């Protein structure tokens, strides 16, 4: 199996893991929040990250991956920024309608495309742009219902979009710049993310729910769902870093919207949530957009690989091409400028 085939197989595996784990944790958290009344999302996320760090620490002790320290300031800044973006997304949901929150999530893709084009000179073909528009249109049809605007909610949404875009771009950039794996980056940034969210989580949750997370009645069933949610989150966090590292922040966001549509479908099938023809139409349009995006990205990657392979072949041919004999002005035959004949001593400088 060639290296390119192994890379493609790894990418498909990362995407599949991300979809399965994300859909699983949404269904688990929905039961935890809607059925059992545990509505403290930010604090729960901080526990997710803490359990993820502990799991990775055990994996490190078992030598399943190698610890690779790098720029501590970059790790700290990235961890705090990532934790802040999660908190702002939760605040955006708390101070806005569900429809406006969905619009906030839709805005992350065009914002990421804009930032990567502006600062990294990355180019997106018209076909890729068209597929993204189709995807966003489908997700908008399926999820956006009401749009109630307010100043505070709009500011929080804007901050959430910007911090999320920058954090996801940093995930890809740091892995490539410092040559670290997704596991190594996640292991080092998890403590900062967990600390950031745990510091503000109880306050934010209290502000949004008017309840105290520490005064909640933790029954055995609630604890069981919290533990299950934390265990699934290990896979979610790992696959997030893995997907962004192997693909791009835009691809991760596209995948995220596909997962939103899958969650809607699973909610209807398994949990009997209310469903309409608008939801069905939106999901179908989004799936078409996702298929087109995957097709065009794969096609462009294959073209780039073919061009790189062709350039490499040309370079090798030029290196191995036989030197043409020519006669210089003194009547001595040369191979590419090197004199031939008994008068040339390989141990002497040509200019001597």
ZAGU-661883 format. One record per atom (N, C-alpha, C): x, y negated, z. Coordinates in steps of 0.05 Angstrom, whole numbers, plus 32768, in hexadecimal, padded with zeros to 4 digits. Layout:
N
XYZ
...
This chain:
352
801180188000
800080008000
80127FE78000
800D7FD57FED
801D7FBD7FEB
80187FAA8002
802A7F968006
80267F83801C
800E7F728018
80077F6B7FFE
7FF07F5B7FF9
7FD67F6B7FFF
7FD67F857FFA
7FBE7F958000
7FBB7F98801F
7FD27F9B802D
7FD07F9C804A
7FC57F828056
7FCE7F6B804A
7FC47F518053
7FA67F4F804F
7F9D7F578037
7F817F558031
7F717F678044
7F7B7F7F8049
7F6E7F92805B
7F6C7F868077
7F827F798080
7F827F6D809A
7F6F7F56809C
7F6D7F478086
7F5A7F308086
7F3D7F3A8087
7F377F4F8078
7F1B7F5A8079
7F157F648095
7F297F7180A2
7F257F7B80BD
7F207F6580D0
7F307F4F80CE
7F2C7F3880E0
7F117F2B80DC
7F087F2880C3
7EEE7F1D80BE
7ED77F2E80C9
7EDA7F4980C5
7EC67F5C80CF
7EC57F5B80EE
7EDC7F5B80FB
7EDD7F5A8118
7ED07F408122
7ED57F2A8115
7ECA7F10811D
7EAC7F10811B
7EA17F1B8105
7E847F1C8101
7E777F2E8117
7E817F47811A
7E757F5A812D
7E767F4F8149
7E8D7F458151
7E907F3C816D
7E7F7F238172
7E7E7F10815F
7E6F7EF88163
7E517EFD8165
7E477F0E8153
7E2B7F158154
7E247F23816E
7E367F358177
7E317F448190
7E307F3181A8
7E437F1E81A9
7E437F0D81C1
7E2C7EF981C1
7E237EF181A9
7E0B7EDF81A8
7DF27EEE81B3
7DEF7F0781AA
7DD87F1781B4
7DDA7F1B81D2
7DF27F2181DC
7DF67F2581F8
7DF17F0B8208
7DFC7EF581FF
7DF87EDB820C
7DDB7ED2820B
7DCE7ED881F5
7DB27ED181F3
7DA17EDF8208
7DA77EF8820D
7D997F078222
7DA07EFB823D
7DB97EF48241
7DC37EE9825A
7DB67ECE8260
7DB47EBD824C
7DAA7EA28250
7D8B7EA1824F
7D7F7EAD823A
7D627EAB8237
7D537EBD824A
7D5C7ED6824D
7D4D7EEA825D
7D547EE7827B
7D6E7EE58281
7D777EE5829D
7D7B7EC982A9
7D797EB48298
7D797E9982A3
7D957E8E82A9
7DAA7E9B82A0
7DC57E9182A6
7DCD7E7E828F
7DCA7E648294
7DCC7E50827E
7DE67E408280
7DFA7E4B828D
7E137E3C8292
7E277E43827C
7E247E398264
7E337E41824D
7E517E3A824F
7E567E218258
7E727E188258
7E827E28826D
7E777E2C8285
7E857E3C829A
7E897E588290
7E757E648283
7E777E7F8279
7E8E7E818264
7E917E6C8254
7EA67E6C8240
7EC27E6C824E
7EC47E5D8264
7EDD7E5C8272
7EE47E78827E
7ECF7E878286
7ED47EA28290
7EDC7EB48278
7ED07EB08261
7ED87EBF8249
7EF67EBC8244
7F007EA38245
7F1C7E9E823F
7F2E7EAA8255
7F257EA8826D
7F357EB48283
7F387ED28280
7F227EDF827A
7F227EFC8275
7F337F03825D
7F327EF38248
7F427EF78230
7F607EF58237
7F677EE18247
7F837EDF824F
7F8C7EF78260
7F7C7EFF8273
7F837F178283
7F867F308272
7F747F33825E
7F767F4A824C
7F8F7F4A823C
7F967F328231
7FAF7F308222
7FC87F338233
7FC67F2B824D
7FDD7F2F825F
7FE27F4D8264
7FCC7F5C8267
7FCE7F798269
7FDA7F858250
7FD17F7B8239
7FDB7F85821F
7FF97F7F821C
80017F688227
801D7F608226
802E7F738237
80247F79824F
80327F8B8261
80347FA78255
80207FAF8245
80217FC98238
80327FC7821E
803D7FB08218
804E7FAB8201
803F7FB081E7
80267FA881E7
80167FA981CE
801C7F9281BB
80277F7C81C7
80307F6681B6
80477F5981C5
80567F4881B7
806E7F3C81C2
80687F1F81C9
80717F1781E1
806D7EFB81E9
80827EE981DB
80797ED481CE
808B7EC381BF
80867EA681C7
80947E9C81DB
80917E8081E4
80997E6D81CE
808B7E5681CB
80937E4181B9
808C7E2681C6
808A7E1181B7
80867DF681C1
806F7DF581D5
80767DF181EF
80627DF18204
804F7DDA8202
80597DC381F9
80477DAC81F6
80327DB181E0
803A7DBE81CB
80277DC581B5
80117DD881BF
801A7DEC81CF
80077E0081DA
7FF47DF281ED
7FFE7DE181FF
7FED7DD48213
7FD97DC18205
7FE37DB181F2
7FD17D9F81E4
7FBC7DAE81D4
7FC47DC481C7
7FB17DD481B8
7F9C7DE081CB
7FA57DEC81E1
7F927DF981F4
7F7E7DE581FF
7F877DCD8207
7F757DB98213
7F627DAF81FD
7F6C7DAB81E5
7F5A7DA281CF
7F457DB681C9
7F4D7DD081C7
7F3A7DE581C1
7F247DE781D7
7F2D7DE681F0
7F197DE68206
7F077DCE8205
7F127DB781FF
7F017D9F81FD
7EED7DA181E7
7EF47DAC81D0
7EE17DAF81BA
7ECA7DC081C1
7ECF7DD681D0
7EB97DE881D9
7EA77DD981EC
7EB27DCA81FE
7EA27DBA8211
7E917DA58203
7E9C7D9881EF
7E8D7D8481E0
7E777D9081CF
7E7C7DA881C4
7E667DB581B5
7E4F7DBC81C8
7E557DC581E0
7E3F7DCB81F3
7E317DB181FB
7E407D9B81FF
7E337D828205
7E217D7881EE
7E2B7D7C81D6
7E1C7D7481BE
7E017D8381BD
7E027D9D81C4
7DE97DAD81C4
7DD77DA381DA
7DE37D9B81F1
7DD27D928208
7DC57D778203
7DD27D6581F4
7DC77D4A81F1
7DBA7D4681D6
7DB97D5B81C5
7DAC7D5881AB
7D977D6E81A7
7D867D6A8193
7D747D7F818C
7D837D96817F
7D767DAD817D
7D837DC58171
7D897DBF8154
7D777DB18146
7D7B7DAB812A
7D947D998126
7D977D858137
7DAE7D738134
7DC87D82813B
7DC67D93814F
7DDE7DA48156
7DE67DB5813E
7DD37DC18130
7DDA7DD18119
7DE77DBF8103
7DDD7DA78100
7DE97D9580ED
7E067D8E80F5
7E0B7D8C810F
7E267D878119
7E387D9E8111
7E2F7DB78114
7E407DCE810C
7E447DCF80EE
7E307DC780DF
7E337DC680C2
7E487DB180B9
7E4A7D9C80C9
7E5D7D8680C2
7E7A7D8E80C6
7E7F7DA480D4
7E9A7DAC80DA
7EA97DB480C0
7E9B7DC280AE
7EA97DCB8095
7EB17DB38084
7E9F7DA1807C
7EA97D8A806C
7EBE7D79807A
7EBC7D778094
7ED07D6880A3
7EEB7D7680A2
7EEB7D9080A5
7F047D9F80A3
7F117D9D8087
7F007D9F8072
7F097D9C8057
7F167D808053
7F087D6C805D
7F127D50805B
7F2D7D4D8069
7F307D578082
7F497D548091
7F607D648084
7F5A7D7C807A
7F6F7D8C806D
7F787D7F8052
7F657D738044
7F6B7D66802B
7F7C7D4C8030
7F747D3E8046
7F817D24804C
7F9D7D288057
7FA07D3A806A
7FBA7D3C8078
7FCC7D52806E
7FC07D678062
7FD07D7E8059
7FD17D80803B
7FC47D6E802D
7FC37D6E800F
7FB97D898004
7FA77D968013
7F9C7DAF800A
7F867DAA7FF6
7F867DBA7FE0
7F727DB67FCB
7F5D7DCC7FCB
7F447DC47FC9
7F2E7DD77FC7
7F217DD47FAC
7F207DEB7F9D
7F157DEA7F82
7EF77DE37F82
7EED7DDC7F6B
7ED17DD57F69
7EBF7DED7F6F
7EC87E057F67
7EB97E1D7F6C
7EB67E227F8A
7ECC7E1F7F99
7ECC7E237FB6
7EBA7E0E7FC3
7EBC7DF57FBA
7EAB7DDF7FC5
7E8E7DE57FC0
7E877DEF7FA8
7E6C7DF57FA1
7E617E0B7FB3
7E717E207FB7
7E687E367FC8
7E647E2D7FE5
7E747E1A7FEF
7E717E10800A
7E577E00800C
7E517DF07FF7
7E387DE17FF6
7E207DF47FF7
7E207E097FE7
7E0B7E1D7FE7
7E077E2A8003
7E1E7E31800F
7E1D7E3D802A
7E107E2A803E
7E1A7E11803E
7E0F7DFD8051
7DF27DF8804D
7DEA7DF78033
7DCE7DF4802D
7DBD7E0A8038
7DC67E238035
7DB87E3A8040
7DB67E39805E
7DCC7E33806B
7DCC7E328089
7DBA7E1C8092
7DBA7E058084
7DA97DEF808B
7D8B7DF68089
7D847E048073
7D687E0D8070
7D607E208086
7D737E32808D
7D6C7E4780A1
7D6B7E3D80BD
7D7B7E2980C4
7D7E7E2280E0
7D757E0680E8
7D777DF380D6
7D707DD780DE
7D527DD480DE
7D487DCB80F5
7D2B7DC780F7
7D257DA980FC
7D2B7D9F8113
7D257D838119
7D3F7D74811C
7D3F7D5A8115
7D567D498117
7D4F7D318128
7D557D328142
7D507D1C8154
7D6A7D0F815C
7D6E7CF68154
7D877CE88158
7D867CD88171
7D9D7CD8817F
7DA27CC58195
7DBF7CBE8196
7DC67CA681A1
7DE17C9C819F
7DF57CAE81AD
7DEF7CB581C6
7E027CC581D6
7E067CE181C9
7DF07CED81C0
7DF27D0781B3
7E027D068199
7DFF7CF0818A
7E0D7CED8171
7E2B7CEA8175
7E327CDA818A
7E4F7CD68191
7E5B7CF18199
7E4D7CFF81AA
7E577D1981B3
7E5B7D2D819C
7E487D2C8189
7E497D3E8172
7E617D378160
7E667D1D815C
7E7C7D14814C
7E977D1D8159
7E997D198173
7EB17D228181
7EB57D418180
7E9E7D4F8182
7E9F7D6C8181
7EA97D768165
7E9F7D698150
7EA77D708135
7EC57D6B8131
7ECE7D548138
7EEA7D4D8134
7EFD7D5F8144
7EF77D63815E
7F097D73816E
7F097D908165
7EF27D9A815C
7EF07DB68153
7F017DB98139
7EFE7DA68127
7F0D7DA8810D
7F2B7DA78113
7F347D948123
7F507D918129
7F5B7DAA8137
7F4C7DB5814A
7F547DCD8159
7F577DE58146
7F457DE88133
7F467DFF8121
7F5D7DFC810D
7F617DE38104
7F787DDE80F2
7F927DE38101
7F947DDB811A
7FAC7DE0812A
7FB17DFE812E
7F9B7E0D8131
7F9E7E2A8134
7FAE7E36811D
7FA67E2E8105
7FB37E3880EC
7FCF7E2D80EA
7FD27E1380F0
7FEC7E0680EC
80017E108100
7FF97E138119
800C7E1C812D
80167E398127
80037E4A811F
800C7E668119
80207E678103
801C7E5680EF
802F7E5680D8
80497E4780DE
80477E3180ED
805F7E2180F3
80727E2F8105
80677E3B811B
80787E49812F
807B7E67812A
806D7E708115
806F7E8D810E
80677E9F8125
804F7E988131
80447EA88147
802B7EB6813D
80257ECC8149
800C7EDA8141
7FF47ECE8150
7FDC7ED68147
7FC47ECC8155
7FC47ED58172
7FCD7EED8178
7FCE7EF78193
7FE07EE681A4
7FF87EE0819A
800B7ED081A9
80017EB481AF
7FF57EA8819B
7FEA7E8D819F
7FD37E8D81B3
7FC17EA181B0
7FAA7EA381C2
7FB37EA881DF
7FC77EB981E2
7FD17EBF81FD
7FDC7EA6820B
7FEA7E9581FC
7FF77E7E8209
7FE47E67820C
7FCF7E6581FB
7FBD7E4E81FD
7FA57E54820F
7F9F7E6D8214
7F877E748224
7F867E678240
7F9C7E67824F
7F9B7E5A826A
7F927E3D8269
7F9D7E2E8255
7F967E128253
7F797E0E824B
7F6F7E1F8238
7F537E1D8231
7F417E248248
7F477E3A8256
7F377E43826D
7F377E2D8283
7F4E7E228289
7F507E0D829E
7F3F7DF58296
7F417DEC827D
7F327DD58274
7F147DD98277
7F0B7DF0826E
7EEE7DF6826F
7EE57DFB828B
7EF57E08829C
7EEC7E0E82B7
7EEC7DF482C8
7EFD7DE182C1
7EFE7DC782CF
7EE57DB782CA
7EDB7DB782B1
7EC47DA782AB
7EAA7DB782A8
7EAD7DD282A6
7E957DE382A1
7E7F7DE082B6
7E847DE482CF
7E6F7DE182E3
7E617DC682E2
7E717DB182DE
7E667D9682DD
7E547D9382C4
7E5E7D9C82AD
7E4E7D9A8294
7E347DAA8296
7E377DC382A0
7E207DD582A3
7E0B7DC982B6
7E157DBD82CC
7E037DB182DF
7DF57D9982D2
7E037D8982C2
7DF87D7282B5
7DE27D7A82A1
7DE67D908293
7DD47D99827E
7DBC7DA98288
7DC07DB8829F
7DAC7DCA82A8
7D9F7DC282C3
7DAC7DAF82D1
7DA37DA782EC
7DA47DBE82FF
7DB77DD082FB
7DBB7DE7830D
7DD97DEA8314
7DDE7DF7832A
7DF97DFC8333
7E017E18832C
7E177E1B831C
7E1F7E368314
7E277E47832B
7E327E3B8341
7E3B7E4A8358
7E247E52836A
7E0C7E458367
7DF57E4B8377
7DE27E5E8369
7DE97E688351
7DD87E798342
7DD57E95834F
7DBE7EA1834C
7DBA7EBC8358
7DC67ED18345
7DDD7EDB834C
7DEC7EEE833B
7DE37F0A8342
7DCE7F138334
7DC47F2F8338
7DD87F42832A
7DD47F5C832E
7DE57F708322
7DE27F6F8304
7DCA7F6B82FA
7DC57F6982DD
7DD37F5182D1
7DD27F3A82DE
7DDF7F2282D4
7DFE7F2782D3
7E097F3282E8
7E267F3882E9
7E2E7F4B82D3
7E1D7F5F82CD
7E237F7382B8
7E247F65829D
7E117F538298
7E117F45827E
7E287F31827C
7E307F258292
7E477F138292
7E617F22828C
7E647F398299
7E7C7F4A8293
7E7C7F528276
7E657F5B826C
7E647F648250
7E6A7F4D823D
7E5F7F358243
7E657F1D8233
7E827F168233
7E8F7F18824A
7EAC7F12824C
7EBD7F27823D
7EB57F40823E
7EC47F54822F
7EC27F518211
7EAA7F4A8207
7EA67F4581EB
7EB57F2C81E2
7EB77F1981F5
7EC57F0081EE
7EE27F0481E8
7EEF7F1881F3
7F0B7F1E81ED
7F0E7F2381CF
7EFB7F3381C4
7EFC7F3881A7
7EF57F1F8197
7EE27F0F81A1
7EDA7EF68193
7EF27EE38191
7EFF7EDE81A8
7F157ECB81A9
7F2C7ED48198
7F327EEE819A
7F497EF9818A
7F437EF8816C
7F2A7EFF8164
7F247EFF8147
7F237EE2813C
7F1B7ECF814D
7F1B7EB38145
7F367EAA813C
7F4A7EAE814E
7F667EA68147
7F707EB78130
7F687ED0812F
7F727EE28119
7F687ED880FE
7F4E7ED280FD
7F427EC980E3
7F4E7EAF80DA
7F507E9B80EC
7F5B7E8180E4
7F787E8480DC
7F887E9580EA
7FA37E9980E3
7FA77EA780C8
7F967EBA80C1
7F987EC980A8
7F8B7EBA8091
7F787EA98096
7F6A7E9C8080
7F6D7E7D8083
7F597E70808B
7F5A7E53808F
7F437E4A80A1
7F457E3180AC
7F2F7E2780BD
7F157E2680AE
7F167E1F8093
7EFD7E1D8084
7EF07E388081
7F007E4D807B
7EF67E688079
7EE97E718093
7EF67E6A80A9
7EEA7E7280C3
7ECF7E6480C7
7ECD7E4B80C0
7EB37E3D80C3
7E9E7E4980B0
7EA67E508098
7E937E5D8085
7E897E778091
7E9C7E86809C
7E947E9F80A9
7E827E9A80C1
7E877E8580CF
7E767E7E80E6
7E597E7980DF
7E557E6C80C8
7E3A7E6780BF
7E2C7E8080B6
7E3C7E9280AA
7E307EAC80A3
7E287EBB80BC
7E387EB980D1
7E317EC680EA
7E177EBA80F6
7E147EA080F2
7DFB7E9380FC
7DE27EA080EE
7DE57EA480D4
7DCE7EB180C5
7DCA7ECE80CE
7DE07EDC80D3
7DDD7EF880DD
7DD07EF980F8
7DD87EE58109
7DCB7EE48124
7DAD7EE08122
7DA57ECE8110
7D897EC9810B
7D7B7EE38102
7D877EF180F0
7D7C7F0A80E6
7D7A7F1F80FC
7D907F23810B
7D8F7F368121
7D7B7F2E8136
7D797F14813B
7D657F0B814F
7D497F128147
7D447F11812D
7D297F188123
7D247F368125
7D397F46811D
7D367F63811C
7D367F6F8137
7D497F678148
7D4D7F758162
7D3E7F678179
7D3D7F4C8178
7D307F3E818E
7D157F338187
7D0C7F37816E
7CF27F2E8165
7CEE7F108169
7D037F018162
7D017EE38163
7CEE7EDA814C
7CE27EC28150
7CD17EB7813B
7CE17EB38121
7CD57EB9810B
7CE47EB880F1
7CD07EAD80DC
7CDB7E9F80C8
7CCA7E9480B3
7CD87E998098
7CC97E938083
7CD47E958068
7CEB7E818064
7CEA7E6B8072
7D007E578071
7D1A7E64807B
7D187E738091
7D307E80809C
7D3B7E958088
7D287EA4807C
7D317EB98069
7D3E7EAC8050
7D317E978045
7D3D7E89802E
7D587E7E8034
7D5B7E71804C
7D747E658054
7D8A7E7A8056
7D847E918062
7D977EA68066
7DA07EB1804B
7D8E7EB58039
7D957EBF801E
7DA77EAC800F
7DA07E928010
7DB17E7E8003
7DCC7E7D800F
7DCE7E7E802A
7DE77E7E8038
7DF97E968031
7DEC7EAD802F
7DFB7EC58027
7E067EC3800B
7DF67EB77FF8
7E007EB27FDD
7E197EA07FDE
7E177E8A7FEE
7E2D7E787FF1
7E467E857FFC
7E427E978010
7E587EA5801C
7E657EB88008
7E557EC67FF8
7E607ED97FE4
7E707EC97FCF
7E657EB27FC6
7E737EA27FB2
7E8D7E977FBD
7E8C7E8E7FD7
7EA57E847FE3
7EBA7E9A7FE5
7EB27EB27FED
7EC57EC87FEF
7ED17ECF7FD4
7EBF7ECF7FC0
7EC87ED77FA5
7EDC7EC37F99
7ED57EA97F9C
7EE67E947F90
7F017E937FA0
7F007E967FBA
7F197E957FCA
7F2B7EAD7FC2
7F1E7EC57FC0
7F2E7EDC7FB8
7F3A7ED97F9C
7F2A7ECE7F8A
7F337ECA7F6E
7F4B7EB67F6E
7F497EA17F7D
7F5E7E8D7F7D
7F777E987F8B
7F747EA87FA0
7F8B7EB47FAD
7F997EC87F9B
7F8A7ED77F8B
7F967EEA7F78
7FA57EDB7F62
7F9A7EC47F59
7FA77EB47F45
7FC27EA97F4F
7FC17E9F7F68
7FD97E957F75
7FEE7EAB7F78
7FE57EC37F80
7FF87ED97F84
80047EE17F69
7FF37EE17F54
7FFD7EE87F39
80127ED37F2F
800C7EBA7F34
801F7EA57F2C
80397EA77F3B
80377EAC7F55
804F7EAF7F66
805F7EC77F5C
80517EDD7F56
805F7EF57F4C
806D7EF07F32
805F7EE17F20
806B7EDB7F06
80847EC97F09
80827EB67F1B
80997EA47F20
80B17EB47F2B
80AB7EC77F3D
80C07ED77F49
80CD7EE97F34
80BC7EF47F22
80C77F057F0C
80D97EF57EFA
80D07EDD7EF3
80E17ECC7EE2
80FB7EC57EEF
80FA7EC07F09
81137EB97F18
81267ED17F17
811B7EE97F1B
812C7F017F1B
81387F067F00
81287F027EEB
81317F067ECF
81487EF27EC8
81457ED97ED2
815A7EC67ECC
81747ECC7EDB
81717ED97EF2
81897EE17F01
81987EF87EF4
81887F0B7EE9
81947F237EDE
81997F217EC0
81927F0A7EB3
81957F077E96
81B37F087E8E
81BB7F187E7A
81D77F1A7E73
81E27EFF7E69
81FA7EF97E72
82067EDF7E6A
820E7EE07E4D
820A7ECA7E3F
820F7EC87E22
822C7EC07E1E
823B7ED07E0E
82577ECA7E08
82597EB37DF4
826B7EA17DF9
826F7E8A7DE7
828D7E847DE6
82957E767DD1
82B17E707DCE
82B57E537DD5
82C87E4E7DE9
82CC7E337DF2
82DF7E247DDF
82E57E0C7DE6
82F67DFC7DD4
83127E057DD1
831C7E177DE3
83377E207DE2
833A7E3A7DD3
83237E457DCA
83247E5E7DBC
83227E777DCE
831D7E727DE9
831A7E897DFC
82FD7E8F7E00
82F57EA87DFD
82D97EAF7E01
82D17EAC7E1F
82B97EA27E24
82B07E9E7E3F
82947EAB7E42
828F7EB57E5B
82747EBE7E63
82687EA97E75
82567E997E6B
824A7E857E7B
825E7E717E86
82747E6C7E77
82877E587E80
829F7E647E8E
82A07E7F7E94
82B67E8B7EA1
82C97E977E8C
82E37E8F7E8C
82F57E987E77
82F97EB67E78
82FC7EC37E60
83017EDF7E5E
831D7EE47E53
83297EF87E5C
83437EFF7E51
83587F037E67
836F7F0D7E61
83837F147E75
838E7EFB7E83
838A7EE37E77
83957ECB7E84
83867EC47E9D
836D7ECE7EA1
835D7EC67EB8
83617ED97ECF
83697ECF7EE6
836D7EDF7EFE
83577ED97F11
83487EEE7F19
83317EE97F2A
83387EDF7F45
83517EE07F4D
83597ED77F67
83617EB97F67
83617EAD7F50
83697E917F4D
83517E7F7F4A
83547E667F53
833F7E527F4F
833F7E4B7F31
83277E497F26
83247E437F0A
832F7E287F03
832E7E167F18
83377DFB7F13
83547DF77F19
83627E0C7F20
837F7E097F28
838F7E047F0F
